[in-house]
Amino acid sequence: PSGVFDSLTQLTYLTLRNNQLTALPEGVFDRLVNLQQLYLHLNRLSSIPAGMFDKLTNLKELKLYSNQLTALPEGLFNRLMNIDVLELCCNKFTQLPTGI
């Protein structure tokens, strides 16, 4: 549910991998401003809301592989200035945003 992580503002690592997740509520990660690693792989996500990672400016690793993603919103990763690892393989992409 939305707000489930709101009190965990000092969290640096979050893994939600292999949970059969099909959707992410908008803003669910917005208060996790210290997050450095976010693992969402091995789920059933078919889309990611625009702006989902905008507040995660300290993120270094983001794993979205092995989901059901077919496209990504334009600018989804634009604010991830510290990203070192971005894993998107094994999805169902038919298109990717420019600049990725």
VOGU-3710 file (C-alpha; in Angstrom, 3 decimals, decimal comma):
1> psgvfdsltq> 0,000/0,000/0,000  1,000/3,596/-0,513  2,905/4,958/2,494  4,094/1,542/3,663  7,755/2,670/3,699  7,209/6,294/4,797  8,774/5,914/8,266  11,931/4,213/6,938  13,689/7,401/5,885  17,179/6,105/6,807
11> ltyltlrnnq> 16,848/2,886/4,809  19,699/2,342/2,336  18,829/-1,128/0,976  15,438/-2,519/-0,046  14,762/-5,770/-1,832  11,297/-6,728/-3,010  12,517/-9,337/-5,462  10,648/-12,520/-6,301  7,322/-11,464/-4,775  4,894/-11,718/-7,713
21> ltalpegvfd> 4,351/-7,925/-7,585  2,231/-6,725/-10,508  2,177/-2,981/-9,754  3,834/-0,291/-7,645  1,718/2,460/-6,054  2,709/5,956/-7,161  5,027/7,597/-4,632  5,639/4,393/-2,657  9,403/5,098/-2,485  9,251/8,910/-2,204
31> rlvnlqqlyl> 10,393/9,117/1,442  13,303/6,713/0,994  15,704/9,501/0,074  18,752/7,641/1,476  18,116/4,479/-0,512  21,189/3,252/-2,390  20,045/-0,184/-3,558  16,566/-1,095/-4,790  15,887/-4,584/-6,075  12,575/-5,152/-7,843
41> hlnrlssipa> 13,601/-8,040/-10,081  11,836/-11,389/-10,528  8,342/-9,949/-10,158  5,474/-9,454/-12,607  5,627/-5,690/-13,030  4,153/-4,665/-16,376  4,708/-0,919/-15,962  6,496/1,641/-13,799  4,701/4,931/-13,058  6,367/8,106/-14,332
51> gmfdkltnlk> 8,386/9,797/-11,584  8,653/6,592/-9,530  12,371/7,115/-8,834  12,549/10,936/-8,875  13,186/11,287/-5,121  15,804/8,512/-5,014  18,750/10,715/-5,927  21,197/8,617/-3,837  20,316/5,379/-5,611  23,362/3,467/-6,883
61> elklysnqlt> 21,787/0,149/-7,900  18,389/-0,511/-9,457  17,420/-3,976/-10,617  14,262/-4,382/-12,681  15,175/-7,503/-14,626  12,860/-10,490/-15,140  9,569/-8,637/-14,961  6,895/-8,117/-17,635  7,871/-4,565/-18,606  7,070/-3,598/-22,205
71> alpeglfnrl> 7,954/0,124/-22,042  9,319/2,732/-19,647  8,117/6,321/-19,182  10,257/9,027/-20,761  12,687/10,463/-18,180  12,176/7,645/-15,658  15,880/7,584/-14,740  16,744/11,264/-15,292  17,232/12,111/-11,607  19,340/9,065/-10,786
81> mnidvlelcc> 22,651/10,919/-10,976  24,504/8,419/-8,751  23,334/5,242/-10,481  26,122/2,723/-11,134  24,066/-0,414/-11,845  20,832/-0,553/-13,846  19,611/-4,021/-14,821  16,681/-4,248/-17,237  17,217/-7,575/-19,020  14,657/-10,360/-19,426
91> nkftqlptgi> 11,591/-8,149/-19,790  9,219/-7,792/-22,746  10,321/-4,413/-24,047  8,944/-3,258/-27,370  10,410/0,227/-26,977  12,721/2,179/-24,699  12,760/5,911/-23,996  15,355/8,002/-25,770  18,524/8,701/-23,838  18,516/5,496/-21,834
//
